[in-house]
Structures are given as structure tokens and as C-alpha cells.
Amino acid sequence: MSSHFDCHSYLGKDVALDSQALTGATAGVIVDTKDFESLDLVMQTSVVTGDSVFKLEHGEDIALADATDVLPADLIDDQNLTILAADGASQIKSVGYRGKKRYVRLAFVSGTATASGMFIKGDPKEVPVAN
């Protein structure tokens, strides 16, 4: 049995965006939230040469053919989806998702940055979580 001092057994982790130079619209990796009740996105930038905008998309189709933009009401700290060049190159930002759709992905909308992202899934229906 896991204890609450063991967060490793209570969190799922998925790539949201492979580390890459971004200069135009780019769709990240689709994450399946099945068996989890909460989701957080953690992004890291290493180079930001122009203000950069990201968004989260969600839907019920496994390929997100039905993707719609996540509304601000379903996000926590949605201002963190905008990375300002003036804030410096190396930044870590997180955004919480409180929507109820099964599939979610990060998408780069505009700007110029080198970035990566990871989804952290929490509140699993079963523990320990396979890692």
C-alpha cells in the first residue's frame, strides 16, 4: 500500500510537447485522461525570442477530430499559456485543467520559442499508478 508521502504512485505522466524550436502552429501529443480526475500541464522554455502563445484543446475523439479550445473557465492560471520574451528565456509555467473531456493536447499558436511540455495526471481511480 502506498502512503501519501509517496506522490510517485499517485501521478501519471505524459509528454505534452517534445522539446523543439517552435515558429508556427504546432499540435502537441494527445493525452488520455481516463482513470484520472485531475490534469496539470507543465511547460518549460529554454529560448524565447518572441512573445509566444499556447492553448489547450480537448474532445472525446481519440484523434481529437472533434477538438475545441479549452475555455478559460476550465483552466487554472490560463495566463501562463502566454510566454513573454521580456520575462527571459528559461521559464517553467503550469496550467491546470478542470474540464471533463477525455482527450487533451497542448498546441502552440504563435510566436518563437524552444519549448517542451509534460502533462501530470492526478487523483487516479486506482493506485499505485503504473509508471
Secondary structure, DSSP 8 states (H G I E B T S, - for coil): ---TT-GGGG-EEEEEEEEEEE-S-EE---EE-TTEEEEEEEEEEEEEEEEEEEEEEEESSTT-TT-EE--GGGEESGGGGEE-GGG-S-EEEEEEE----SEEEEEEEEEEEEEEEEEEEEEESSSS---
